[in-house]
Amino acid sequence: MGALNGLKILDFSTLLPGPYATLMLADLGAEVLRVTGPSQYDLVTHWPPEIEGSGTTAAAAWLGRNKKTIYLNLKKPAGVEAVHRLIADYDIVIEQFRPGVMKKLGLDYETLRQINPRLIYCSLTGYGQTGPLAQRAGHDINYLSRSGNMAQAGRAATGPVLTDMQIADVAVGAMNSVVGILAAVQHRHTTGEGQYIDIAMLDGMVPFSTMDGACFLAGANAPQREGELLNGGGIYDFYQTKDGGYLSVGSLEPKFFAALMQGAGFPEWADGTILKTDPDKVKNALRERLLTKTRDEWAEIFKSLDACVEPVLSMEEMREDEQVNQRGMVPQVTLPLCENKTVQQLGCPINLSACPPEYRHAGYPDGYHTKEILAELGYSEAEIAELST
């Protein structure tokens, strides 16, 4: 039995942030029902490629894991009424529309709490429910930019860089939604009260400037690209190797720096004094020295040294990595509509000793459970057809 067994979530979210949040909750045992419409285009749901015979893309099969999915036309009063019926039996709503959309539909928190006073309702948006940008569209790159983080990210000569990781979507939007929802569940457990949760991805990106951001707000100079300890201004950086590969060097503390110097062949610098007198000399020397061997040759050298030096792996190498596999981060998950067929997916990173995450099935095609769910609410086949188109 999962840690969140018994929690029922109605998920109106799209794209990546909300669906990833509910994926984590579903992996931990929550019952998630995703509500969408046949004419509602979702970039991530349609992200190629499609898994043959499954009716879904690989991305949809991942984000839909452990969930059920129905079609409802929320522009029709009958579709809204169906949600009103459902909500009496659900604990949590998560939605990702612009502020005011759910109110226009009659599905806002104030309306739904009249039906279910214990309801926890999470709105996840780019800029939040208030402020001059509340109605503005945005994507991950925009939240990273407006938060100030991209002003010190990247290289001084070329500017900010893209990472192919949706930091604001996943590390901020999804994770803060999960934290907010579980905090509200605990509050309800204590008081019996539901509540409204306003999560903004820009809000969450602001504290991601961490130490340099805190120092700036306390009066220090604003951080500059390649000018700080953690953005390329020191030895903490990526270094190219002889074969065009890369090593990541995170040897910040004295003992790690000493091990780095030992492995790289500069034992005379191991006491760290040179970092105070000529840090550029160390970095330039490292760049030249690491170009003399391949990535894997260096990885073998540093394998036995406690230096915080690791190779930059490809996705193919990550998938085969012993550490990743022993931690269960690339599980095989059953495809529900394909007999005896599984797909390898990105795993859940929350490890609980008594009730670990479960991978019951990969995602179903959108709307697959429409008849099942609506029939349980007492709708006829004709009514279901009308509600879901």
C-alpha positions as CSV (number, residue, x, y, z in Angstrom):
1,M,0.0,0.0,0.0
2,G,1.4,3.4,-1.0
3,A,2.1,6.2,1.5
4,L,-0.7,8.3,-0.1
5,N,-3.2,5.5,-0.4
6,G,-6.7,7.0,0.1
7,L,-6.0,10.4,-1.3
8,K,-8.0,11.2,-4.5
9,I,-6.8,13.9,-6.9
10,L,-8.7,15.5,-9.7
11,D,-6.0,16.7,-12.2
12,F,-6.9,19.5,-14.7
13,S,-3.2,20.3,-15.5
14,T,-1.4,20.1,-18.8
15,L,2.1,20.2,-20.3
16,L,4.8,19.2,-17.7
17,P,4.6,20.9,-14.3
18,G,1.2,19.7,-13.0
19,P,1.3,16.3,-14.6
20,Y,4.8,15.6,-13.1
21,A,3.5,16.7,-9.7
22,T,0.5,14.3,-9.9
23,L,2.9,11.6,-11.3
24,M,4.9,11.8,-8.1
25,L,1.8,11.6,-6.0
26,A,0.4,8.7,-8.0
27,D,3.7,6.8,-7.7
28,L,3.3,7.2,-3.9
29,G,-0.2,5.8,-3.9
30,A,-2.6,8.6,-4.6
31,E,-5.5,7.9,-6.9
32,V,-5.3,10.4,-9.8
33,L,-7.9,11.1,-12.3
34,R,-6.8,13.4,-15.2
35,V,-9.5,15.5,-16.8
36,T,-9.0,16.7,-20.3
37,G,-11.0,17.2,-23.5
38,P,-10.7,15.6,-27.0
39,S,-10.1,19.1,-28.6
40,Q,-7.6,20.2,-26.0
41,Y,-4.1,20.2,-27.5
42,D,-1.2,19.3,-25.1
43,L,2.3,19.8,-26.4
44,V,3.8,17.2,-24.0
45,T,1.1,14.6,-24.5
46,H,1.8,14.7,-28.3
47,W,5.6,14.8,-27.9
48,P,6.9,12.1,-30.3
49,P,7.6,9.2,-30.6
50,E,4.5,7.1,-30.1
51,I,4.9,3.7,-28.6
52,E,3.6,1.2,-31.1
53,G,0.3,-0.3,-30.1
54,S,-0.1,1.7,-26.9
55,G,-2.1,4.6,-28.2
56,T,0.2,7.0,-26.4
57,T,3.5,8.7,-26.9
58,A,6.5,7.8,-24.6
59,A,6.1,11.1,-22.8
60,A,2.4,10.6,-22.2
61,A,2.9,7.0,-21.1
62,W,5.4,8.3,-18.5
63,L,3.4,11.3,-17.2
64,G,0.2,9.3,-17.2
65,R,1.7,6.4,-15.1
66,N,-0.6,5.1,-12.4
67,K,-3.4,7.5,-13.4
68,K,-6.8,7.3,-15.0
69,T,-8.0,9.7,-17.6
70,I,-11.4,11.0,-18.8
71,Y,-12.7,13.4,-21.4
72,L,-15.1,16.1,-20.3
73,N,-16.2,19.2,-22.2
74,L,-15.9,21.8,-19.6
75,K,-17.5,24.4,-21.8
76,K,-20.8,22.6,-21.5
77,P,-22.8,23.1,-18.3
78,A,-23.3,19.3,-18.1
79,G,-19.5,18.8,-18.1
80,V,-19.1,21.2,-15.2
81,E,-22.0,19.5,-13.4
82,A,-20.1,16.2,-13.8
83,V,-17.1,17.7,-12.0
84,H,-19.4,18.9,-9.3
85,R,-20.6,15.3,-8.8
86,L,-17.0,14.0,-8.8
87,I,-15.7,16.6,-6.4
88,A,-17.7,15.3,-3.5
89,D,-15.5,12.2,-3.4
90,Y,-12.2,13.9,-4.1
91,D,-9.6,15.4,-1.7
92,I,-7.5,17.5,-4.0
93,V,-7.8,19.5,-7.2
94,I,-4.8,20.7,-9.2
95,E,-5.2,23.0,-12.2
96,Q,-2.9,24.9,-14.4
97,F,-5.1,27.5,-16.3
98,R,-4.5,31.2,-16.2
99,P,-6.1,33.0,-13.3
100,G,-9.9,33.3,-13.6
101,V,-10.4,30.5,-16.1
102,M,-11.7,28.0,-13.6
103,K,-14.0,30.7,-12.0
104,K,-15.6,31.3,-15.4
105,L,-16.2,27.6,-15.8
106,G,-17.8,27.4,-12.3
107,L,-14.9,25.2,-11.1
108,D,-13.0,27.6,-8.9
109,Y,-12.1,26.9,-5.2
110,E,-14.9,29.0,-3.7
111,T,-17.5,27.2,-5.8
112,L,-16.1,23.7,-5.2
113,R,-15.5,24.1,-1.5
114,Q,-19.3,24.7,-1.1
115,I,-19.7,21.1,-2.3
116,N,-16.7,19.7,-0.4
117,P,-15.5,21.9,2.5
118,R,-12.4,19.7,3.0
119,L,-11.2,20.3,-0.5
120,I,-7.5,21.2,-1.1
121,Y,-7.2,23.2,-4.3
122,C,-3.8,23.9,-5.9
123,S,-3.5,26.5,-8.8
124,L,-0.1,26.2,-10.5
125,T,0.8,29.0,-12.9
126,G,3.8,30.9,-14.2
127,Y,3.3,34.1,-12.4
128,G,0.7,33.4,-9.7
129,Q,-2.8,34.6,-9.1
130,T,-1.8,38.2,-8.4
131,G,0.5,40.9,-9.7
132,P,0.9,42.6,-13.1
133,L,2.0,39.5,-14.9
134,A,-0.7,37.2,-13.6
135,Q,-2.4,36.8,-17.0
136,R,0.8,36.6,-19.0
137,A,1.8,33.4,-20.8
138,G,5.2,31.8,-20.1
139,H,7.4,28.8,-20.4
140,D,10.3,27.5,-18.4
141,I,12.9,29.7,-20.1
142,N,10.8,32.8,-19.2
143,Y,10.7,32.1,-15.5
144,L,14.4,31.3,-15.4
145,S,15.0,34.7,-17.1
146,R,12.7,36.9,-15.0
147,S,14.0,35.4,-11.8
148,G,17.5,36.9,-12.3
149,N,19.1,33.5,-12.5
150,M,20.0,33.6,-16.2
151,A,21.9,36.9,-15.7
152,Q,24.7,35.0,-14.0
153,A,24.4,31.6,-15.9
154,G,26.3,30.6,-18.9
155,R,29.5,32.1,-20.3
156,A,30.7,35.7,-20.1
157,A,31.5,35.7,-23.8
158,T,28.3,34.1,-25.1
159,G,25.6,34.7,-22.5
160,P,23.0,32.4,-20.9
161,V,22.7,28.7,-22.0
162,L,19.9,26.2,-22.3
163,T,20.2,23.0,-20.5
164,D,17.4,20.8,-21.9
165,M,16.1,20.5,-18.3
166,Q,12.9,22.1,-17.4
167,I,14.1,23.5,-14.1
168,A,11.2,25.9,-13.4
169,D,8.6,23.3,-14.5
170,V,9.9,20.3,-12.6
171,A,12.2,21.4,-9.8
172,V,10.0,24.4,-8.9
173,G,6.4,24.2,-10.2
174,A,5.9,20.5,-9.8
175,M,7.9,20.0,-6.6
176,N,6.4,23.1,-4.8
177,S,3.0,21.9,-5.8
178,V,3.7,18.5,-4.2
179,V,5.1,20.2,-1.0
180,G,2.1,22.6,-0.8
181,I,-0.4,19.8,-1.3
182,L,1.1,17.6,1.3
183,A,1.4,20.5,3.7
184,A,-2.3,21.2,3.2
185,V,-3.1,17.6,3.7
186,Q,-1.3,17.7,7.1
187,H,-3.1,20.9,8.0
188,R,-6.4,19.3,7.2
189,H,-5.5,16.2,9.2
190,T,-5.0,18.5,12.2
191,T,-7.8,21.0,11.7
192,G,-10.3,19.3,9.3
193,E,-10.0,22.4,7.0
194,G,-9.2,22.4,3.3
195,Q,-7.5,25.4,1.7
196,Y,-6.4,27.1,-1.5
197,I,-2.7,26.9,-2.7
198,D,-1.2,29.4,-5.1
199,I,2.0,28.2,-6.7
200,A,3.9,30.4,-9.1
201,M,6.9,29.1,-11.0
202,L,8.5,32.6,-11.0
203,D,8.2,32.7,-7.2
204,G,10.0,29.4,-6.9
205,M,12.8,30.4,-9.2
206,V,13.7,33.5,-7.1
207,P,15.3,31.6,-4.2
208,F,17.1,29.4,-6.7
209,S,19.8,32.1,-6.8
210,T,20.7,30.7,-3.3
211,M,23.8,32.0,-1.6
212,D,24.7,34.6,-4.2
213,G,21.1,35.9,-4.3
214,A,21.0,36.1,-0.5
215,C,24.3,38.0,-0.4
216,F,23.1,40.4,-3.1
217,L,19.9,41.2,-1.1
218,A,22.1,41.8,2.0
219,G,24.2,44.4,0.2
220,A,26.8,42.5,-1.9
221,N,27.4,43.1,-5.6
222,A,25.2,41.3,-8.0
223,P,26.7,38.0,-9.2
224,Q,28.3,38.0,-12.7
225,R,28.7,35.3,-15.3
226,E,31.9,33.3,-14.7
227,G,32.6,35.6,-11.8
228,E,31.4,33.5,-8.8
229,L,32.5,30.3,-7.1
230,L,29.7,28.1,-8.6
231,N,29.2,29.6,-12.1
232,G,32.7,29.2,-13.6
233,G,34.6,31.8,-11.7
234,G,36.5,29.1,-9.9
235,I,37.7,25.6,-10.6
236,Y,34.1,24.3,-10.1
237,D,33.4,23.8,-13.8
238,F,33.3,21.4,-16.8
239,Y,36.5,20.5,-18.5
240,Q,37.0,19.0,-22.0
241,T,39.1,15.8,-22.4
242,K,41.2,14.5,-25.2
243,D,38.4,12.6,-26.9
244,G,35.9,15.5,-26.8
245,G,34.3,14.3,-23.6
246,Y,33.9,16.3,-20.4
247,L,34.6,15.9,-16.7
248,S,32.7,17.8,-14.0
249,V,34.9,19.1,-11.3
250,G,33.3,20.1,-8.0
251,S,36.4,20.0,-5.7
252,L,35.5,22.9,-3.5
253,E,36.5,21.8,0.0
254,P,40.2,21.5,0.9
255,K,40.2,17.7,1.1
256,F,38.5,17.4,-2.3
257,F,40.9,19.9,-3.9
258,A,43.9,18.0,-2.5
259,A,42.5,14.8,-4.1
260,L,41.9,16.6,-7.4
261,M,45.5,17.9,-7.5
262,Q,46.8,14.4,-6.7
263,G,44.8,12.8,-9.5
264,A,45.6,15.6,-12.0
265,G,49.3,15.5,-11.3
266,F,49.8,18.7,-9.3
267,P,50.7,17.4,-5.8
268,E,52.7,20.6,-5.1
269,W,49.3,22.6,-5.1
270,A,47.5,20.1,-2.8
271,D,47.6,22.4,0.2
272,G,45.3,24.9,-1.6
273,T,47.5,27.9,-1.0
274,I,47.6,28.7,-4.8
275,L,43.8,29.1,-4.8
276,K,44.3,32.2,-2.8
277,T,47.2,33.6,-4.8
278,D,46.6,32.6,-8.4
279,P,43.3,30.6,-8.9
280,D,43.4,31.3,-12.7
281,K,46.7,29.5,-12.9
282,V,45.1,26.4,-11.4
283,K,42.2,26.5,-13.8
284,N,44.2,27.0,-16.9
285,A,46.6,24.2,-15.8
286,L,43.7,21.9,-15.3
287,R,42.2,22.7,-18.7
288,E,45.5,21.8,-20.4
289,R,46.2,18.7,-18.3
290,L,42.7,17.2,-18.7
291,L,43.1,17.4,-22.5
292,T,45.9,14.9,-22.3
293,K,43.7,11.9,-21.6
294,T,40.3,10.7,-22.6
295,R,37.2,11.1,-20.4
296,D,37.2,7.5,-19.4
297,E,40.9,7.4,-18.6
298,W,40.4,10.3,-16.2
299,A,37.3,8.7,-14.8
300,E,39.3,5.6,-14.0
301,I,42.0,7.7,-12.3
302,F,39.4,9.6,-10.1
303,K,37.4,6.5,-9.4
304,S,39.4,5.7,-6.3
305,L,39.9,9.4,-5.3
306,D,37.4,11.3,-3.1
307,A,37.6,14.4,-5.3
308,C,34.1,15.2,-6.5
309,V,35.1,14.5,-10.1
310,E,32.7,12.7,-12.4
311,P,32.3,12.1,-16.1
312,V,29.6,13.8,-18.1
313,L,27.5,10.8,-19.2
314,S,25.3,10.6,-22.3
315,M,21.7,9.5,-21.9
316,E,22.7,6.0,-23.2
317,E,25.4,5.8,-20.6
318,M,23.1,7.0,-17.8
319,R,20.6,4.3,-18.7
320,E,23.3,1.6,-18.2
321,D,24.9,3.1,-15.2
322,E,25.2,0.8,-12.2
323,Q,24.4,3.5,-9.7
324,V,21.3,4.6,-11.5
325,N,20.0,1.0,-12.0
326,Q,20.7,-0.1,-8.4
327,R,18.6,2.9,-7.3
328,G,15.8,1.8,-9.5
329,M,15.6,5.0,-11.5
330,V,14.9,3.4,-14.9
331,P,12.2,0.9,-14.1
332,Q,10.4,-1.3,-16.6
333,V,6.7,-0.4,-16.5
334,T,3.8,-2.4,-18.0
335,L,2.0,-0.9,-21.0
336,P,-1.7,-1.5,-20.1
337,L,-3.0,-2.0,-23.6
338,C,-0.1,-4.1,-24.9
339,E,-0.1,-7.7,-23.7
340,N,3.2,-8.6,-22.0
341,K,4.9,-5.5,-23.1
342,T,6.8,-3.0,-20.9
343,V,8.5,0.3,-21.5
344,Q,11.5,1.7,-19.6
345,Q,10.7,5.0,-17.9
346,L,12.1,7.6,-15.6
347,G,11.6,6.5,-12.0
348,C,10.3,8.1,-8.9
349,P,13.2,9.6,-6.7
350,I,11.3,9.3,-3.3
351,N,12.5,6.2,-1.5
352,L,10.3,5.3,1.5
353,S,11.3,2.2,3.5
354,A,7.8,1.1,4.5
355,C,5.9,2.0,1.4
356,P,8.2,2.6,-1.6
357,P,6.8,4.0,-4.9
358,E,4.9,1.5,-7.1
359,Y,4.8,1.4,-10.9
360,R,1.4,-0.2,-11.5
361,H,1.1,0.7,-15.2
362,A,2.2,3.2,-17.7
363,G,-0.2,5.9,-19.0
364,Y,-3.4,5.1,-20.9
365,P,-4.5,7.0,-24.0
366,D,-6.3,10.3,-23.1
367,G,-10.0,9.8,-22.2
368,Y,-9.7,6.0,-21.8
369,H,-11.6,5.7,-18.6
370,T,-14.4,8.2,-19.5
371,K,-17.2,5.6,-19.8
372,E,-16.1,3.7,-16.7
373,I,-15.9,6.8,-14.4
374,L,-19.0,8.6,-15.7
375,A,-21.1,5.4,-15.6
376,E,-20.2,5.0,-11.9
377,L,-21.7,8.5,-11.5
378,G,-25.0,7.3,-13.0
379,Y,-24.7,8.8,-16.5
380,S,-26.2,6.9,-19.5
381,E,-24.2,6.1,-22.6
382,A,-26.0,8.9,-24.5
383,E,-25.2,11.4,-21.7
384,I,-21.6,10.3,-21.6
385,A,-21.2,10.8,-25.3
386,E,-22.7,14.3,-24.9
387,L,-20.5,15.2,-21.9
388,S,-17.2,14.0,-23.5
389,T,-17.4,15.7,-26.9
